[in-house]
């Protein structure tokens, strides 16, 4: 096993599971039962990408996404939160488990068993998805937007990865970032002074 890196900092969405089949399954489910949620989900994702490009550092990017989406669509923040939770975090659970990257999860478990340190860094709430994937106990540290201790910036800002390294007590140069997006995870790793492994 590669011991050049003391800690692996891992992205969630698109990294711990294969994204394409999950998206296809959720698109089918939305077409049947989720027409009323589509505009909210699209706006929520649009706000996410705008925040990703922003130079401002909100104290809670997830909360800002919810508030901006609610304001733009004339909904309450509670309505937005309910729809986002149902369609982005609860309903996908069954598909995440079916299409999880079993080989990668086994590699992560082996790394941790051999003394490696593991943290998860996500731009969205992570706990429900980790439970659905069956790996909620795998990571020592979870830095997830929308949860306590989440990063103030979205990737490609390095804040989330630097925070995870600090909580693990591992220097950035001893960390390896694993992620599926070179423009987000990879760029954040570069800015943090960390190595990057592209998960395809």
Contact map, one row per residue, 1 for C-alpha under 8 A:
11100000000000000000000000000000000000000000000000000000000000000000000000000000000000000000000000000000000000100000000000000000000000000000000000000000000000000000000000000000000000000000000000000000
11111000000000000000000000000000000000000000000000000000000000000000000000000000000000000000000000000000000000000000000000000000000000000000000000000000000000000000000000000000000000000000000000000000
11111100000000000000000000000000000000000000000000000000000000000000000000000000000000000000000000000000000000000001000000000000000000000000000000000000000000000000000000000000000000000000000000000000
01111100000000000000000000000000000000000000000000000000000000000000000000000000000000000000000000000000000000000000000000000000000000000000000000000000000000000000000000000100000000000000000000000000
01111111000000000000000000000000000000000000000000000000000000000000000000000000000000000000000000000000000000000000000000000000000000000000000000000000000000000000000000001111000000000000000000000000
00111111000000000000000000000000000000000000000000000000000000000000000000000000000000000000000000000000000000000001100000000000000000000000000000000000000000000000000001000110000000000000000000000000
00001111100000000000000000000000000000000000000000000000000000000000000000000000000000000000000000000000000000000001111000000000000000000000000000000000000000000000100001000111000000000000000000000000
00001111110000000000000000000000000000000000000000000000000000000000000000000000000000000000000000000000000000000001111000000000000000000000000000000000000000000000000000000011110000000000000000000000
00000011111000000000000000000000000000000000000000000000000000000000000000000000000000000000000000000000000000000000011110000000000000000000000000000000000000001001100000000011110000000000000000000000
00000001111100100000000000000000000000000000000000000000000000000000000000000000000000000000000000000000000000000000011110000000000000000000000000000000000000000000000000000000111000000000000000000000
00000000111111110000000000000000000000000000000000000000000000000000000000000000000000000000000000000000000000000000000111000000000000000000000000000000000000000000000000000000111100001000000000000000
00000000011111111000000000000000000000000000000000000000000000000000000000000000000000000000000000000000000000000000000111000100000000000000000000000000000000000000000000000000001000000000000000000000
00000000001111111010000000000000000000000000000000000000000000000000000000000000000000000000000000000000000000000000000001000000000000000000000000000000000000000000000000000000000000000000000000000000
00000000001111111110000000000000000000000000000000000000000000000000000000000000000000000000000000000000000000000000000000000000000000000000000000000000000000000000000000000000001100000000000000000000
00000000011111111110000000000000000000000000000000000000000000000000000000000000000000000000000000001000000000000000000000000000000000000000000000000000000000000000000000000000011100000000000000000011
00000000001111111100000000000000000000000000000000000000000000000000000000000000000000000000000000011001100000000000000000000000000000000000000000000000000000000000000000000000000000000000000000000000
00000000000111111110000000000000000000000000000000000000000000000000000000000000000000000000000110111000000000000000000000000000000000000000000000000000000000000000000000000000000000000000000000000000
00000000000001111111110000000000000000000000000000000000000000000000000000000000000000000000000000111000000000000000000000000000000000000000000000000000000000000000000000000000000000000000000000000000
00000000000011101111111000000000000000000000000000000000000000000000000000000000000000000000000000000000000000000000000000000000000000000000000000000000000000000000000000000000000000000000000000000000
00000000000000000111111100000000000000000000000000000000000000000000000000000000000000000000000000000000000000000000000000000000000000000000000000000000000000000000000000000000000000000000000000000000
00000000000000000111111110000000000000000000000000000000000000000000000000000000000000000000000000100000000000000000000000000000000000000000000000000000000000000000000000000000000000000000000000000000
00000000000000000111111111000000000000000000000000000000000000000000000000000000000000000001001100100000000000000000000000000000000000000000000000000000000000000000000000000000000000000000000000000000
00000000000000000011111111100000000000000000000000000000000000000000000000000000000000000000000000000000000000000000000000000000000000000000000000000000000000000000000000000000000000000000000000000000
00000000000000000001111111110000000000000000000000000000000000000000000000000000000000000000000000000000000000000000000000000000000000000000000000000000000000000000000000000000000000000000000000000000
00000000000000000000111111111000000000000000000000000000000000000000000000000000000000000000001000000000000000000000000000000000000000000000000000000000000000000000000000000000000000000000000000000000
00000000000000000000011111111100000000000000000000000000000000000000000000000000000000000001000000000000000000000000000000000000000000000000000000000000000000000000000000000000000000000000000000000000
00000000000000000000001111111110000000000000000000000000000000000000000000000000000000000000000000000000000000000000000000000000000000000000000000000000000000000000000000000000000000000000000000000000
00000000000000000000000111111111000000000000000000000000000000000000000000000000000000000000000000000000000000000000000000000000000000000000000000000000000000000000000000000000000000000000000000000000
00000000000000000000000011111111110000000000000000000000000000000000000000000000000000000000000000000000000000000000000000000000000000000000000000000000000000000000000000000000000000000000000000000000
00000000000000000000000001111111111011000000000000000000000000000000000000000000000000000000000000000000000000000000000000000000000000000000000000000000000000000000000000000000000000000000000000000000
00000000000000000000000000111111111000000000000000000000000000000000000000000000000000000000000000000000000000000000000000000000000000000000000000000000000000000000000000000000000000000000000000000000
00000000000000000000000000011111111000000000000000000000000000000000000000000000000000000000000000000000000000000000000000000000000000000000000000000000000000000000000000000000000000000000000000000000
00000000000000000000000000001111111000000000000000000000000000000000000000000000000000000000000000000000000000000000000000000000000000000000000000000000000000000000000000000000000000000000000000000000
00000000000000000000000000001111111111000000000000000000000000000000000000000000000000000000000000000000000000000000000000000000000000000000000000000000000000000000000000000000000000000000000000000000
00000000000000000000000000000111111111000000000000000000000000000000000000000000000000000000000000000000000000000000000000000000000000000000000000000000000000000000000000000000000000000000000000000000
00000000000000000000000000000000011111100000000000000000000000000000000000000000000000000000000000000000000000000000000000000000000000000000000000000000000000000000000000000000000000000000000000000000
00000000000000000000000000000100011111111000000000000000000000000000000000000000001000100000000000000000000000000000000000000000000000000000000000000000000000000000000000000000000000000000000000000000
00000000000000000000000000000100011111111100000000000000000000000000000000000000000000000000000000000000000000000000000000000000000000000000000000000000000000000000000000000000000000000000000000000000
00000000000000000000000000000000000111111110000000000000000000000000000000000000000000000000000000000000000000000000000000000000000000000000000000000000000000000000000000000000000000000000000000000000
00000000000000000000000000000000000011111111000000000000000000000000100010000001001100000000000000000000000000000000000000000000000000000000000000000000000000000000000000000000000000000000000000000000
00000000000000000000000000000000000011111111100000000000000000000000000000000000001100000000000000000000000000000000000000000000000000000000000000000000000000000000000000000000000000000000000000000000
00000000000000000000000000000000000001111111110000000000000000000000000000000000000000000000000000000000000000000000000000000000000000000000000000000000000000000000000000000000000000000000000000000000
00000000000000000000000000000000000000111111111000000000000000000000100000000000000000000000000000000000000000000000000000000000000000000000000000000000000000000000000000000000000000000000000000000000
00000000000000000000000000000000000000011111111100000000000000001100100000000000000000000000000000000000000000000000000000000000000000000000000000000000000000000000000000000000000000000000000000000000
00000000000000000000000000000000000000001111111110000000000000000000000000000000000000000000000000000000000000000000000000000000000000000000000000000000000000000000000000000000000000000000000000000000
00000000000000000000000000000000000000000111111111000000000000000000000000000000000000000000000000000000000000000000000000000000000000000000000000000000000000000000000000000000000000000000000000000000
00000000000000000000000000000000000000000011111111100000000000001001100000000000000000000000000000000000000000000000000000000000000000000000000000000000000000000000000000000000000000000000000000000000
00000000000000000000000000000000000000000001111111110000000001001000000000000000000000000000000000000000000000000000000000000000000000000000000000000000000000000000000000000000000000000000000000000000
00000000000000000000000000000000000000000000111111111000000000000000000000000000000000000000000000000000000000000000000000000000000000000000000000000000000000000000000000000000000000000000000000000000
00000000000000000000000000000000000000000000011111111100000000000000000000000000000000000000000000000000000000000000000000000000000000000000000000000000000000000000000000000000000000000000000000000000
00000000000000000000000000000000000000000000001111111101000010001000000000000000000000000000000000000000000000000000000000000000000000000000000000000000010000000000000000000000000000000000000000000000
00000000000000000000000000000000000000000000000111111100000000000000000000000000000000000000000000000000000000000000000000000000000000000000000000000000111100000000000000000000000000000000000000000000
00000000000000000000000000000000000000000000000011111110000000000000000000000000000000000000000000000000000000000000000000000000000000000000000000000000000000000000000000000000000000000000000000000000
00000000000000000000000000000000000000000000000001111111100000000000000000000000000000000000000000000000000000000000000000000000000000000000000000000000000000000000000000000000000000000000000000000000
00000000000000000000000000000000000000000000000000001111100000000000000000000000000000000000000000000000000000000000000000000000000000000000000000000000000000000000000000000000000000000000000000000000
00000000000000000000000000000000000000000000000000100111110000000000000000000000000000000000000000000000000000000000000000000000000000000000000000000000000000000000000000000000000000000000000000000000
00000000000000000000000000000000000000000000000000000111111010000000000000000000000000000000000000000000000000000000000000000000000000000000000000000001100000000000000000000000000000000000000000000000
00000000000000000000000000000000000000000000000000000001111110010000000000000000000000000000000000000000000000000000000000000000000000000000000000000001100000000000000000000000000000000000000000000000
00000000000000000000000000000000000000000000000000000000111110000000000000000000000000000000000000000000000000000000000000000000000000000000000000000001000000000000000000000000000000000000000000000000
00000000000000000000000000000000000000000000000000000000011111110000000000000000000000000000000000000000000000000000000000000000000000000000000011000111000000000000000000000000000000000000000000000000
00000000000000000000000000000000000000000000000000100000111111111000000000000000000000000000000000000000000000000000000000000000000000000000000011000001110000000000000000000000000000000000000000000000
00000000000000000000000000000000000000000000000100000000000111111100000000000000000000000000000000000000000000000000000000010000000000000000000011000000000000000000000000000000000000000000000000000000
00000000000000000000000000000000000000000000000000000000000111111110000000000000000000000000000000000000000000000000000000000000000000000000000001000000000000000000000000000000000000000000000000000000
00000000000000000000000000000000000000000000000000000000010111111111000000000000000000000000000000000000000000000000000000000000000000000000000000000000000000000000000000000000000000000000000000000000
00000000000000000000000000000000000000000001001100100000000011111111100000000000000000000000000000000000000000000000000000000000000000000000000000000000000000000000000000000000000000000000000000000000
00000000000000000000000000000000000000000001000000000000000001111111110000001001100000000000000000000000000000000000000000000000000000000000000000000000000000000000000000000000000000000000000000000000
00000000000000000000000000000000000000000000000000000000000000111111111000001000000000000000000000000000000000000000000000000000000000000000000000000000000000000000000000000000000000000000000000000000
00000000000000000000000000000000000000000000001000000000000000011111111100000000000000000000000000000000000000000000000000000000000000000000000000000000000000000000000000000000000000000000000000000000
00000000000000000000000000000000000000010011001000000000000000001111111110100001000000000000000000000000000000000000000000000000000000000000000000000000000000000000000000000000000000000000000000000000
00000000000000000000000000000000000000000000000000000000000000000111111111111011000000000000000000000000000000000000000000000000000000000000000000000000000000000000000000000000000000000000000000000000
00000000000000000000000000000000000000000000000000000000000000000011111111110000000000000000000000000000000000000000000000000000000000000000000000000000000000000000000000000000000000000000000000000000
00000000000000000000000000000000000000000000000000000000000000000001111111100000000000000000000000000000000000000000000000000000000000000000000000000000000000000000000000000000000000000000000000000000
00000000000000000000000000000000000000010000000000000000000000000000111111100000000000000000000000000000000000000000000000000000000000000000000000000000000000000000000000000000000000000000000000000000
00000000000000000000000000000000000000000000000000000000000000000000011111110000000000000000000000000000000000000000000000000000000000000000000000000000000000000000000000000000000000000000000000000000
00000000000000000000000000000000000000000000000000000000000000000000111111111011000000000000000000000000000000000000000000000000000000000000000000000000000000000000000000000000000000000000000000000000
00000000000000000000000000000000000000000000000000000000000000000000011001111111000000000000000000000000000000000000000000000000000000000000000000000000000000000000000000000000000000000000000000000000
00000000000000000000000000000000000000000000000000000000000000000110010000111111100000000000000000000000000000000000000000000000000000000000000000000000000000000000000000000000000000000000000000000000
00000000000000000000000000000000000000000000000000000000000000000000000000011111110000000000000000000000000000000000000000000000000000000000000000000000000000000000000000000000000000000000000000000000
00000000000000000000000000000000000000000000000000000000000000000000010000111111111000000000000000000000000000000000000000000000000000000000000000000000000000000000000000000000000000000000000000000000
00000000000000000000000000000000000000010000000000000000000000000100110000111111111100000000000000000000000000000000000000000000000000000000000000000000000000000000000000000000000000000000000000000000
00000000000000000000000000000000000000000000000000000000000000000100000000001111111110000000000000000000000000000000000000000000000000000000000000000000000000000000000000000000000000000000000000000000
00000000000000000000000000000000000000000000000000000000000000000000000000000111111111000000000000000000000000000000000000000000000000000000000000000000000000000000000000000000000000000000000000000000
00000000000000000000000000000000000010011000000000000000000000000000000000000011111111100000000000000000000000000000000000000000000000000000000000000000000000000000000000000000000000000000000000000000
00000000000000000000000000000000000000011000000000000000000000000000000000000001111111111000000000000000000000000000000000000000000000000000000000000000000000000000000000000000000000000000000000000000
00000000000000000000000000000000000000000000000000000000000000000000000000000000111111111100000000000000000000000000000000000000000000000000000000000000000000000000000000000000000000000000000000000000
00000000000000000000000000000000000000000000000000000000000000000000000000000000011111111110000000000000000000000000000000000000000000000000000000000000000000000000000000000000000000000000000000000000
00000000000000000000000000000000000010000000000000000000000000000000000000000000001111111111000000000000000000000000000000000000000000000000000000000000000000000000000000000000000000000000000000000000
00000000000000000000000000000000000000000000000000000000000000000000000000000000000111111111000000000000000000000000000000000000000000000000000000000000000000000000000000000000000000000000000000000000
00000000000000000000000000000000000000000000000000000000000000000000000000000000000111111111100000000000000000000000000000000001100000000000000000000000000000000000000000000000000000000000000000000000
00000000000000000000000000000000000000000000000000000000000000000000000000000000000011111111100000000000000000000000000000000001100000000000000000000000000000000000000000000000000000000000000000000000
00000000000000000000000000000000000000000000000000000000000000000000000000000000000001111111110000000000000000000000000000000000000000000000000000000000000000000000000000000000000000000000000000000000
00000000000000000000010001000000000000000000000000000000000000000000000000000000000000111111111100000000000000000000000000000000000000000000000000000000000000000000000000000000000000000000000000000000
00000000000000000000000000000000000000000000000000000000000000000000000000000000000000001111111110000000000000000000000000000001100110000000000000000000000000000000000000000000000000000000000000000000
00000000000000000000000000000000000000000000000000000000000000000000000000000000000000000011111111000000000000000000000000000000000100000000000000000000000000000000000000000000000000000000000000000000
00000000000000000000010010000000000000000000000000000000000000000000000000000000000000000001111111100000000000000000000000000000000000000000000000000000000000000000000000000000000000000000000000000000
00000000000000001000010000000000000000000000000000000000000000000000000000000000000000000001111111110000000000000000000000000000100110000000000000000000000000000000000000000000000000000000000000000000
00000000000000001000000000000000000000000000000000000000000000000000000000000000000000000000111111110000000000000000000000000000000111000000000000000000000000000000000000000000000000000000000000000000
00000000000000000000000000000000000000000000000000000000000000000000000000000000000000000000011111110000000000000000000000000000000000000000000000000000000000000000000000000000000000000000000000000000
00000000000000001100110000000000000000000000000000000000000000000000000000000000000000000000001111111000000000000000000000000000000000000000000000000000000000000000000000000000000000000000000000000000
00000000000000011100000000000000000000000000000000000000000000000000000000000000000000000000000111111100000000000000000000000000000010000000000000000000000000000000000000000000000000000000000000000000
00000000000000111100000000000000000000000000000000000000000000000000000000000000000000000000000000111111100000000000000000000000000000000000000000000000000000000000000000000000000000000000000000000000
00000000000000000000000000000000000000000000000000000000000000000000000000000000000000000000000000011111110000000000000000000000000000000000000000000000000000000000000000000000000000000000000000000000
00000000000000000000000000000000000000000000000000000000000000000000000000000000000000000000000000001111111000000000000000000000000000000000000000000000000000000000000000000000000000000000000000000000
00000000000000010000000000000000000000000000000000000000000000000000000000000000000000000000000000001111111100000000000000000000000000000000000000000000000000000000000000000000000000000000000000000000
00000000000000010000000000000000000000000000000000000000000000000000000000000000000000000000000000001111111110000000000000000000000000100000000000000000000000000000000000000000000000000000000000000000
00000000000000000000000000000000000000000000000000000000000000000000000000000000000000000000000000000111111111000000000000000000000000000000000000000000000000000000000000000000000000000000000000000000
00000000000000000000000000000000000000000000000000000000000000000000000000000000000000000000000000000011111111100000000000000000000000000000000000000000000000000000000000000000000000000000000000000000
00000000000000000000000000000000000000000000000000000000000000000000000000000000000000000000000000000001111111110000010000000000000000000000000000000000000000000000000000000000000000000000000000000000
00000000000000000000000000000000000000000000000000000000000000000000000000000000000000000000000000000000111111111000000000000000000000000100000000000000000000000000000000000000000000000000000000000000
00000000000000000000000000000000000000000000000000000000000000000000000000000000000000000000000000000000011111111100000000000000000000000000000000000000000000000000000000000000000000000000000000000000
10000000000000000000000000000000000000000000000000000000000000000000000000000000000000000000000000000000001111111111100000000000000000000000000000000000000000000000000000000000000000000000000000000000
00000000000000000000000000000000000000000000000000000000000000000000000000000000000000000000000000000000000111111111110000000000000000000100000000000000000000000000000000000000000000000000000000000000
00000000000000000000000000000000000000000000000000000000000000000000000000000000000000000000000000000000000011111111000000000000000000000000000000000000000000000000000000000000000000000000000000000000
00000000000000000000000000000000000000000000000000000000000000000000000000000000000000000000000000000000000001111111000000000000000000000000000000000000000000000000000000000000000000000000000000000000
00000000000000000000000000000000000000000000000000000000000000000000000000000000000000000000000000000000000000111111100000000000000000000000000000000000000000000000000000000000000000000000000000000000
00100111000000000000000000000000000000000000000000000000000000000000000000000000000000000000000000000000000000111111110000000000000000000000000000000000000000000000000000000000000000000000000000000000
00000111000000000000000000000000000000000000000000000000000000000000000000000000000000000000000000000000000000110011111000000000000000000001000000000000000000000000000100000000000000000000000000000000
00000011110000000000000000000000000000000000000000000000000000000000000000000000000000000000000000000000000100010001111100000000000000000111100000000000000000000000000000000000000000000000000000000000
00000011110000000000000000000000000000000000000000000000000000000000000000000000000000000000000000000000000000000000111110000000000000000011111000000000000000000001100100000000000000000000000000000000
00000000111100000000000000000000000000000000000000000000000000000000000000000000000000000000000000000000000000000000011111000000000000000010111100000000000000000001000000000000000000000000000000000000
00000000111100000000000000000000000000000000000000000000000000000000000000000000000000000000000000000000000000000000001111100000000000000000011100000000000000011001000000000000000000000000000000000000
00000000001110000000000000000000000000000000000000000000000000000000000000000000000000000000000000000000000000000000000111111100000000000000001110000000000000010000000000000000000000000000000000000000
00000000000000000000000000000000000000000000000000000000000000000000000000000000000000000000000000000000000000000000000011111000000000000000000110000010011000000000000000000000000000000000000000000000
00000000000000000000000000000000000000000000000000000000000001000000000000000000000000000000000000000000000000000000000001111100000000000000000111000000000000000000000000000000000000000000000000000000
00000000000000000000000000000000000000000000000000000000000000000000000000000000000000000000000000000000000000000000000001111111000000000000000111100000000000000000000000000000000000000000000000000000
00000000000100000000000000000000000000000000000000000000000000000000000000000000000000000000000000000000000000000000000001011111110000000000010100100000000000000000000000000000000000000000000000000000
00000000000000000000000000000000000000000000000000000000000000000000000000000000000000000000000000000000000000000000000000001111111000010000000000000000000000000000000000000000000000000000000000000000
00000000000000000000000000000000000000000000000000000000000000000000000000000000000000001100100000000000000000000000000000001111111100000000000000000000000000000000000000000000000000000000000000000000
00000000000000000000000000000000000000000000000000000000000000000000000000000000000000001100100100000000000000000000000000000111111110000000000000000000000000000000000000000000000000000000000000000000
00000000000000000000000000000000000000000000000000000000000000000000000000000000000000000000000000000000000000000000000000000111111111110000000000000000000000000000000000000000000000000000000000000000
00000000000000000000000000000000000000000000000000000000000000000000000000000000000000000000000000000000000000000000000000000011111111110000000000000000000000000000000000000000000000000000000000000000
00000000000000000000000000000000000000000000000000000000000000000000000000000000000000000000110110000000000000000000000000000001111111100000000000000000000000000000000000000000000000000000000000000000
00000000000000000000000000000000000000000000000000000000000000000000000000000000000000000000100110010000000000000000000000000000111111110000000000000000000000000000000000000000000000000000000000000000
00000000000000000000000000000000000000000000000000000000000000000000000000000000000000000000000010000000000000000000000000000000011111110000000000000000000000000000000000000000000000000000000000000000
00000000000000000000000000000000000000000000000000000000000000000000000000000000000000000000000000000000100000000000000000000000011111111110000000000000000000000000000000000000000000000000000000000000
00000000000000000000000000000000000000000000000000000000000000000000000000000000000000000000000000000000000000000000000000000010011011111110000000000000000000000000000000000000000000000000000000000000
00000000000000000000000000000000000000000000000000000000000000000000000000000000000000000000000000000000000000000000000000000000000000111111000000000000000000000000000000000000000000000000000000000000
00000000000000000000000000000000000000000000000000000000000000000000000000000000000000000000000000000000000010010000010000000000000000111111000000000000000000000000000000000000000000000000000000000000
00000000000000000000000000000000000000000000000000000000000000000000000000000000000000000000000000000000000000000000011100000000000000111111110000000000000000000000000000000000000000000000000000000000
00000000000000000000000000000000000000000000000000000000000000000000000000000000000000000000000000000000000000000000111000000000000000001111110000000000000000000000000100000000000000000000000000000000
00000000000000000000000000000000000000000000000000000000000000000000000000000000000000000000000000000000000000000000011100000000000000000011111000000000000000000001001100000000000000000000000000000000
00000000000000000000000000000000000000000000000000000000000000000000000000000000000000000000000000000000000000000000001110000100000000000011111100000000000000000001000000000000000000000000000000000000
00000000000000000000000000000000000000000000000000000000000000000000000000000000000000000000000000000000000000000000001111000000000000000000111110101110000000010011000000000000000000000000000000000000
00000000000000000000000000000000000000000000000000000000000000000000000000000000000000000000000000000000000000000000000111111100000000000000011111111110000000010000000000000000000000000000000000000000
00000000000000000000000000000000000000000000000000000000000111000000000000000000000000000000000000000000000000000000000001111000000000000000001111111111010000000000000000000000000000000000000000000000
00000000000000000000000000000000000000000000000000000000000111100000000000000000000000000000000000000000000000000000000000011000000000000000000111110100000000000000000000000000000000000000000000000000
00000000000000000000000000000000000000000000000000000000000000000000000000000000000000000000000000000000000000000000000000001100000000000000001111111100000000000000000000000000000000000000000000000000
00000000000000000000000000000000000000000000000000000000000000000000000000000000000000000000000000000000000000000000000000000000000000000000000111111100000000000000000000000000000000000000000000000000
00000000000000000000000000000000000000000000000000000000000000000000000000000000000000000000000000000000000000000000000000000000000000000000001110111110000000000000000000000000000000000000000000000000
00000000000000000000000000000000000000000000000000000000000100000000000000000000000000000000000000000000000000000000000000000000000000000000001111111111000000010000000000000000000000000000000000000000
00000000000000000000000000000000000000000000000000000000000100000000000000000000000000000000000000000000000000000000000000100000000000000000001110001111110000110010000000000000000000000000000000000000
00000000000000000000000000000000000000000000000000000000111110000000000000000000000000000000000000000000000000000000000000000000000000000000000010000111110000110000000000000000000000000000000000000000
00000000000000000000000000000000000000000000000000010000110010000000000000000000000000000000000000000000000000000000000000000000000000000000000000000011111011110000000000000000000000000000000000000000
00000000000000000000000000000000000000000000000000110000000010000000000000000000000000000000000000000000000000000000000000100000000000000000000010000011111110110000000000000000000000000000000000000000
00000000000000000000000000000000000000000000000000010000000000000000000000000000000000000000000000000000000000000000000000100000000000000000000000000000111111110000000000000000000000011011000000000000
00000000000000000000000000000000000000000000000000010000000000000000000000000000000000000000000000000000000000000000000000000000000000000000000000000000011111000000000000000000000000111111100000000000
00000000000000000000000000000000000000000000000000000000000000000000000000000000000000000000000000000000000000000000000000000000000000000000000000000000111111110000000000000000000000000011001000000000
00000000000000000000000000000000000000000000000000000000000000000000000000000000000000000000000000000000000000000000000000000000000000000000000000000000101111111100000000000000000000000001101100000000
00000000000000000000000000000000000000000000000000000000000000000000000000000000000000000000000000000000000000000000000000000000000000000000000000000011111011111110000000000000000000000000000100000000
00000000000000000000000000000000000000000000000000000000000000000000000000000000000000000000000000000000000000000000000011000000000000000000001100000111111011111111000000000000000000000000000000000000
00000000100000000000000000000000000000000000000000000000000000000000000000000000000000000000000000000000000000000000000010000000000000000000000000000000000001111111100000000000100000000001100100000000
00000000000000000000000000000000000000000000000000000000000000000000000000000000000000000000000000000000000000000000000000000000000000000000000000000000000001111111110000010000000000000000000100000000
00000000000000000000000000000000000000000000000000000000000000000000000000000000000000000000000000000000000000000000000000000000000000000000001000000010000000111111111000000000000000000000000000000000
00000000100000000000000000000000000000000000000000000000000000000000000000000000000000000000000000000000000000000000001110000000000000000000111000000000000000011111111100000000000000000000000000000000
00000010100000000000000000000000000000000000000000000000000000000000000000000000000000000000000000000000000000000000001000000000000000000000000000000000000000001111111111110010000000000000000000000000
00000000000000000000000000000000000000000000000000000000000000000000000000000000000000000000000000000000000000000000000000000000000000000000000000000000000000000111111111100000000000000000000000000000
00000000000000000000000000000000000000000000000000000000000000000000000000000000000000000000000000000000000000000000000000000000000000000000100000000000000000000011111111000000000000000000000000000000
00000000000000000000000000000000000000000000000000000000000000000000000000000000000000000000000000000000000000000000101000000000000000000001100000000000000000000001111111000000000000000000000000000000
00000000000000000000000000000000000000000000000000000000000000000000000000000000000000000000000000000000000000000000000000000000000000000000000000000000000000000000111111100000000000000000000000000000
00000110000000000000000000000000000000000000000000000000000000000000000000000000000000000000000000000000000000000000000000000000000000000000000000000000000000000000111111110110000000000000000000000000
00000000000000000000000000000000000000000000000000000000000000000000000000000000000000000000000000000000000000000000000000000000000000000000000000000000000000000000110011111110000000000000000000000000
00000000000000000000000000000000000000000000000000000000000000000000000000000000000000000000000000000000000000000000000000000000000000000000000000000000000000000100100001111110000000000000000111000000
00001000000000000000000000000000000000000000000000000000000000000000000000000000000000000000000000000000000000000000000000000000000000000000000000000000000000000000000000111110000000000000000011100000
00011110000000000000000000000000000000000000000000000000000000000000000000000000000000000000000000000000000000000000000000000000000000000000000000000000000000000000000001111111000000000000000001000000
00001111100000000000000000000000000000000000000000000000000000000000000000000000000000000000000000000000000000000000000000000000000000000000000000000000000000000000100001111111100000000000000001100000
00001011100000000000000000000000000000000000000000000000000000000000000000000000000000000000000000000000000000000000000000000000000000000000000000000000000000000000000000000111110000000000000001111000
00000001111000000000000000000000000000000000000000000000000000000000000000000000000000000000000000000000000000000000000000000000000000000000000000000000000000001000000000000011111000001100100001111000
00000001111000100000000000000000000000000000000000000000000000000000000000000000000000000000000000000000000000000000000000000000000000000000000000000000000000000000000000000001111100001000000000011110
00000000011101100000000000000000000000000000000000000000000000000000000000000000000000000000000000000000000000000000000000000000000000000000000000000000000000000000000000000000111111001100000000011110
00000000001001100000000000000000000000000000000000000000000000000000000000000000000000000000000000000000000000000000000000000000000000000000000000000000000000000000000000000000011111001000000000000111
00000000000000000000000000000000000000000000000000000000000000000000000000000000000000000000000000000000000000000000000000000000000000000000000000000000000000000000000000000000001111111100000000000100
00000000000000000000000000000000000000000000000000000000000000000000000000000000000000000000000000000000000000000000000000000000000000000000000000000000000000000000000000000000001111111110000000000100
00000000000000000000000000000000000000000000000000000000000000000000000000000000000000000000000000000000000000000000000000000000000000000000000000000000000100000000000000000000000011111110000000000000
00000000000000000000000000000000000000000000000000000000000000000000000000000000000000000000000000000000000000000000000000000000000000000000000000000000001100000000000000000000000011111111000000000000
00000000001000000000000000000000000000000000000000000000000000000000000000000000000000000000000000000000000000000000000000000000000000000000000000000000001100000000000000000000111111111111100000010000
00000000000000000000000000000000000000000000000000000000000000000000000000000000000000000000000000000000000000000000000000000000000000000000000000000000000100000000000000000000101011111111110000011100
00000000000000000000000000000000000000000000000000000000000000000000000000000000000000000000000000000000000000000000000000000000000000000000000000000000001110000000000000000000000001111111111000000000
00000000000000000000000000000000000000000000000000000000000000000000000000000000000000000000000000000000000000000000000000000000000000000000000000000000001111001000000000000000000000011111111100000000
00000000000000000000000000000000000000000000000000000000000000000000000000000000000000000000000000000000000000000000000000000000000000000000000000000000000101001000000000000000100000001111111111110000
00000000000000000000000000000000000000000000000000000000000000000000000000000000000000000000000000000000000000000000000000000000000000000000000000000000000000000000000000000000000000000111111111110000
00000000000000000000000000000000000000000000000000000000000000000000000000000000000000000000000000000000000000000000000000000000000000000000000000000000000011000000000000000000000000000011111111000000
00000000000000000000000000000000000000000000000000000000000000000000000000000000000000000000000000000000000000000000000000000000000000000000000000000000000001101100000000010000000000000001111111000000
00000000000000000000000000000000000000000000000000000000000000000000000000000000000000000000000000000000000000000000000000000000000000000000000000000000000000000000000000011000000000000000111111100000
00000000000000000000000000000000000000000000000000000000000000000000000000000000000000000000000000000000000000000000000000000000000000000000000000000000000000000000000000011111100000000000111111110000
00000000000000000000000000000000000000000000000000000000000000000000000000000000000000000000000000000000000000000000000000000000000000000000000000000000000000000000000000001011100000000000110011111000
00000000000000000000000000000000000000000000000000000000000000000000000000000000000000000000000000000000000000000000000000000000000000000000000000000000000000000000000000000001111000001100110001111100
00000000000000000000000000000000000000000000000000000000000000000000000000000000000000000000000000000000000000000000000000000000000000000000000000000000000000000000000000000001111000000100000000111110
00000000000000000000000000000000000000000000000000000000000000000000000000000000000000000000000000000000000000000000000000000000000000000000000000000000000000000000000000000000011111000100000000011111
00000000000000100000000000000000000000000000000000000000000000000000000000000000000000000000000000000000000000000000000000000000000000000000000000000000000000000000000000000000011100000000000000001111
00000000000000100000000000000000000000000000000000000000000000000000000000000000000000000000000000000000000000000000000000000000000000000000000000000000000000000000000000000000000100000000000000000111
